[in-house]
Amino acid sequence: MSSHPFAETPEPPYVAVIFTSVRTPGDNGYAVMSASMDALAREQPGFLGIESAREGVGITVSYWADQAAARGWKQVAAHLVAQRRGRDVWYADYRVRVATVEREYGPESSSLDGEH
């Protein structure tokens, strides 16, 4: 696992699943499940990387090779259990958004508009 804070993704296009949430008070087993889901996601076909931040509102973005890989992750049995527990115990509110990444750029890009 890289110590770099950003996922090392390939040239676009690829899929981003954006999970935005507000937690309920207390851990209630969240930290253990979160670590387990992170490890399990990394084993899935088409997984590209993950980024996460939490301060008030949590945002986790997982990156997938294509829509089929993202849908496959949604249907993994252990992930279904975590989703159910999240709805019932861990999240006061949440949204899941799925998008296709068309461009990616950062400070190393030579173009200001992000076109490669």
PyRosetta script that sets phi, psi and omega in degrees:
from pyrosetta import init, pose_from_sequence

init()
pose = pose_from_sequence("MSSHPFAETPEPPYVAVIFTSVRTPGDNGYAVMSASMDALAREQPGFLGIESAREGVGITVSYWADQAAARGWKQVAAHLVAQRRGRDVWYADYRVRVATVEREYGPESSSLDGEH")
pose.set_psi(1, 135.0)
pose.set_omega(1, -178.4)
pose.set_phi(2, -76.1)
pose.set_psi(2, 149.3)
pose.set_omega(2, 175.3)
pose.set_phi(3, -87.4)
pose.set_psi(3, -7.0)
pose.set_omega(3, 176.6)
pose.set_phi(4, -64.9)
pose.set_psi(4, 136.9)
pose.set_omega(4, -175.1)
pose.set_phi(5, -73.0)
pose.set_psi(5, -12.7)
pose.set_omega(5, -176.8)
pose.set_phi(6, -109.1)
pose.set_psi(6, 146.5)
pose.set_omega(6, 176.3)
pose.set_phi(7, -63.5)
pose.set_psi(7, 142.8)
pose.set_omega(7, 177.9)
pose.set_phi(8, -93.9)
pose.set_psi(8, 92.6)
pose.set_omega(8, -174.9)
pose.set_phi(9, -97.4)
pose.set_psi(9, 157.3)
pose.set_omega(9, 178.4)
pose.set_phi(10, -79.5)
pose.set_psi(10, -179.5)
pose.set_omega(10, 172.8)
pose.set_phi(11, -59.5)
pose.set_psi(11, 137.9)
pose.set_omega(11, 176.7)
pose.set_phi(12, -63.2)
pose.set_psi(12, 159.0)
pose.set_omega(12, 11.9)
pose.set_phi(13, -88.9)
pose.set_psi(13, 152.6)
pose.set_omega(13, 170.6)
pose.set_phi(14, -156.6)
pose.set_psi(14, 174.9)
pose.set_omega(14, -172.9)
pose.set_phi(15, -106.5)
pose.set_psi(15, 139.1)
pose.set_omega(15, 174.3)
pose.set_phi(16, -116.4)
pose.set_psi(16, 127.1)
pose.set_omega(16, 172.9)
pose.set_phi(17, -105.5)
pose.set_psi(17, 116.2)
pose.set_omega(17, -173.4)
pose.set_phi(18, -106.4)
pose.set_psi(18, 114.6)
pose.set_omega(18, -178.9)
pose.set_phi(19, -110.4)
pose.set_psi(19, 112.9)
pose.set_omega(19, -179.5)
pose.set_phi(20, -111.5)
pose.set_psi(20, 132.6)
pose.set_omega(20, -173.7)
pose.set_phi(21, -146.6)
pose.set_psi(21, 159.3)
pose.set_omega(21, 169.5)
pose.set_phi(22, -121.2)
pose.set_psi(22, 122.3)
pose.set_omega(22, -176.8)
pose.set_phi(23, -80.4)
pose.set_psi(23, 155.7)
pose.set_omega(23, 168.5)
pose.set_phi(24, -84.3)
pose.set_psi(24, 164.4)
pose.set_omega(24, 179.1)
pose.set_phi(25, -65.1)
pose.set_psi(25, 149.3)
pose.set_omega(25, 175.6)
pose.set_phi(26, 83.4)
pose.set_psi(26, 163.8)
pose.set_omega(26, -178.6)
pose.set_phi(27, -85.0)
pose.set_psi(27, -49.1)
pose.set_omega(27, 178.0)
pose.set_phi(28, 50.1)
pose.set_psi(28, 36.6)
pose.set_omega(28, 178.7)
pose.set_phi(29, 86.6)
pose.set_psi(29, 4.7)
pose.set_omega(29, -176.6)
pose.set_phi(30, -62.2)
pose.set_psi(30, -48.5)
pose.set_omega(30, -174.7)
pose.set_phi(31, -59.9)
pose.set_psi(31, -42.4)
pose.set_omega(31, 179.8)
pose.set_phi(32, -65.6)
pose.set_psi(32, -45.7)
pose.set_omega(32, -179.9)
pose.set_phi(33, -65.5)
pose.set_psi(33, -40.1)
pose.set_omega(33, 179.9)
pose.set_phi(34, -60.2)
pose.set_psi(34, -46.1)
pose.set_omega(34, 178.3)
pose.set_phi(35, -63.3)
pose.set_psi(35, -39.8)
pose.set_omega(35, 178.8)
pose.set_phi(36, -64.4)
pose.set_psi(36, -42.9)
pose.set_omega(36, 179.8)
pose.set_phi(37, -68.0)
pose.set_psi(37, -36.9)
pose.set_omega(37, 176.7)
pose.set_phi(38, -60.4)
pose.set_psi(38, -48.4)
pose.set_omega(38, 179.8)
pose.set_phi(39, -63.9)
pose.set_psi(39, -41.6)
pose.set_omega(39, -179.2)
pose.set_phi(40, -67.0)
pose.set_psi(40, -41.1)
pose.set_omega(40, 179.0)
pose.set_phi(41, -59.1)
pose.set_psi(41, -40.6)
pose.set_omega(41, -178.9)
pose.set_phi(42, -62.8)
pose.set_psi(42, -20.5)
pose.set_omega(42, 179.6)
pose.set_phi(43, -88.7)
pose.set_psi(43, -9.4)
pose.set_omega(43, -173.3)
pose.set_phi(44, -79.8)
pose.set_psi(44, 145.1)
pose.set_omega(44, 176.0)
pose.set_phi(45, -59.9)
pose.set_psi(45, 134.1)
pose.set_omega(45, 176.7)
pose.set_phi(46, 85.7)
pose.set_psi(46, -1.1)
pose.set_omega(46, 177.9)
pose.set_phi(47, -68.9)
pose.set_psi(47, 133.1)
pose.set_omega(47, 179.8)
pose.set_phi(48, -112.6)
pose.set_psi(48, -30.8)
pose.set_omega(48, -178.0)
pose.set_phi(49, 165.0)
pose.set_psi(49, 176.5)
pose.set_omega(49, -178.0)
pose.set_phi(50, -150.6)
pose.set_psi(50, 146.2)
pose.set_omega(50, 175.1)
pose.set_phi(51, -135.6)
pose.set_psi(51, 144.1)
pose.set_omega(51, -176.6)
pose.set_phi(52, -150.8)
pose.set_psi(52, 144.9)
pose.set_omega(52, 176.0)
pose.set_phi(53, -148.3)
pose.set_psi(53, 147.8)
pose.set_omega(53, 178.5)
pose.set_phi(54, -147.7)
pose.set_psi(54, 122.6)
pose.set_omega(54, 167.1)
pose.set_phi(55, -157.8)
pose.set_psi(55, 94.8)
pose.set_omega(55, -172.5)
pose.set_phi(56, 84.9)
pose.set_psi(56, -75.9)
pose.set_omega(56, 175.4)
pose.set_phi(57, -101.0)
pose.set_psi(57, 131.7)
pose.set_omega(57, 178.0)
pose.set_phi(58, -96.4)
pose.set_psi(58, 141.8)
pose.set_omega(58, 176.2)
pose.set_phi(59, -132.8)
pose.set_psi(59, 122.3)
pose.set_omega(59, 173.6)
pose.set_phi(60, -123.0)
pose.set_psi(60, 128.2)
pose.set_omega(60, 177.9)
pose.set_phi(61, -118.2)
pose.set_psi(61, 120.7)
pose.set_omega(61, 173.4)
pose.set_phi(62, -107.4)
pose.set_psi(62, 143.9)
pose.set_omega(62, -175.7)
pose.set_phi(63, -113.6)
pose.set_psi(63, 137.1)
pose.set_omega(63, -174.8)
pose.set_phi(64, -133.5)
pose.set_psi(64, 150.7)
pose.set_omega(64, -177.7)
pose.set_phi(65, -60.7)
pose.set_psi(65, -35.8)
pose.set_omega(65, -178.0)
pose.set_phi(66, -162.0)
pose.set_psi(66, 176.8)
pose.set_omega(66, -179.1)
pose.set_phi(67, -60.5)
pose.set_psi(67, -38.7)
pose.set_omega(67, -179.0)
pose.set_phi(68, -62.2)
pose.set_psi(68, -40.8)
pose.set_omega(68, 179.3)
pose.set_phi(69, -66.1)
pose.set_psi(69, -42.0)
pose.set_omega(69, 178.9)
pose.set_phi(70, -64.2)
pose.set_psi(70, -42.7)
pose.set_omega(70, 177.9)
pose.set_phi(71, -65.8)
pose.set_psi(71, -37.1)
pose.set_omega(71, 178.3)
pose.set_phi(72, -60.2)
pose.set_psi(72, -43.0)
pose.set_omega(72, 178.5)
pose.set_phi(73, -62.2)
pose.set_psi(73, -40.4)
pose.set_omega(73, -179.9)
pose.set_phi(74, -59.6)
pose.set_psi(74, -27.9)
pose.set_omega(74, -174.9)
pose.set_phi(75, -98.1)
pose.set_psi(75, -1.0)
pose.set_omega(75, 177.8)
pose.set_phi(76, -62.4)
pose.set_psi(76, 130.7)
pose.set_omega(76, -172.0)
pose.set_phi(77, -53.4)
pose.set_psi(77, -48.7)
pose.set_omega(77, -178.9)
pose.set_phi(78, -64.3)
pose.set_psi(78, -33.4)
pose.set_omega(78, 178.2)
pose.set_phi(79, -70.0)
pose.set_psi(79, -35.9)
pose.set_omega(79, 175.5)
pose.set_phi(80, -61.1)
pose.set_psi(80, -39.7)
pose.set_omega(80, 177.2)
pose.set_phi(81, -63.1)
pose.set_psi(81, -45.1)
pose.set_omega(81, 179.9)
pose.set_phi(82, -63.7)
pose.set_psi(82, -39.7)
pose.set_omega(82, 178.2)
pose.set_phi(83, -60.8)
pose.set_psi(83, -45.0)
pose.set_omega(83, -180.0)
pose.set_phi(84, -62.5)
pose.set_psi(84, -45.4)
pose.set_omega(84, -180.0)
pose.set_phi(85, -63.7)
pose.set_psi(85, -37.6)
pose.set_omega(85, 177.4)
pose.set_phi(86, -60.7)
pose.set_psi(86, -47.2)
pose.set_omega(86, 178.9)
pose.set_phi(87, -62.6)
pose.set_psi(87, -39.6)
pose.set_omega(87, -174.5)
pose.set_phi(88, -82.7)
pose.set_psi(88, -31.2)
pose.set_omega(88, -168.7)
pose.set_phi(89, -128.3)
pose.set_psi(89, -47.1)
pose.set_omega(89, -165.8)
pose.set_phi(90, -89.5)
pose.set_psi(90, -26.4)
pose.set_omega(90, -171.8)
pose.set_phi(91, -116.8)
pose.set_psi(91, 126.8)
pose.set_omega(91, 172.5)
pose.set_phi(92, -75.0)
pose.set_psi(92, -30.8)
pose.set_omega(92, 177.2)
pose.set_phi(93, -162.5)
pose.set_psi(93, 156.3)
pose.set_omega(93, 177.2)
pose.set_phi(94, -162.0)
pose.set_psi(94, 162.1)
pose.set_omega(94, 173.3)
pose.set_phi(95, -139.4)
pose.set_psi(95, 145.2)
pose.set_omega(95, 172.5)
pose.set_phi(96, -121.3)
pose.set_psi(96, 128.0)
pose.set_omega(96, 177.8)
pose.set_phi(97, -126.7)
pose.set_psi(97, 137.2)
pose.set_omega(97, -179.5)
pose.set_phi(98, -118.7)
pose.set_psi(98, 128.6)
pose.set_omega(98, -176.0)
pose.set_phi(99, -138.7)
pose.set_psi(99, 154.8)
pose.set_omega(99, 172.3)
pose.set_phi(100, -97.2)
pose.set_psi(100, 124.8)
pose.set_omega(100, 177.9)
pose.set_phi(101, -80.9)
pose.set_psi(101, 122.7)
pose.set_omega(101, -178.9)
pose.set_phi(102, -103.2)
pose.set_psi(102, -29.1)
pose.set_omega(102, 178.9)
pose.set_phi(103, -138.2)
pose.set_psi(103, 150.7)
pose.set_omega(103, 173.6)
pose.set_phi(104, -143.8)
pose.set_psi(104, 134.1)
pose.set_omega(104, 175.8)
pose.set_phi(105, -153.8)
pose.set_psi(105, 160.6)
pose.set_omega(105, 179.3)
pose.set_phi(106, -151.4)
pose.set_psi(106, -163.4)
pose.set_omega(106, -174.9)
pose.set_phi(107, -63.2)
pose.set_psi(107, -22.0)
pose.set_omega(107, -179.8)
pose.set_phi(108, -81.5)
pose.set_psi(108, -8.3)
pose.set_omega(108, -179.7)
pose.set_phi(109, -68.9)
pose.set_psi(109, 141.1)
pose.set_omega(109, -179.9)
pose.set_phi(110, -86.6)
pose.set_psi(110, -13.1)
pose.set_omega(110, -176.1)
pose.set_phi(111, -110.4)
pose.set_psi(111, 138.4)
pose.set_omega(111, 179.4)
pose.set_phi(112, -71.8)
pose.set_psi(112, -25.3)
pose.set_omega(112, -177.9)
pose.set_phi(113, -91.1)
pose.set_psi(113, 0.2)
pose.set_omega(113, 176.1)
pose.set_phi(114, 83.2)
pose.set_psi(114, 0.0)
pose.set_omega(114, 178.1)
pose.set_phi(115, -74.3)
pose.set_psi(115, 138.5)
pose.set_omega(115, 178.9)
pose.set_phi(116, -95.1)
pose.dump_pdb("model.pdb")
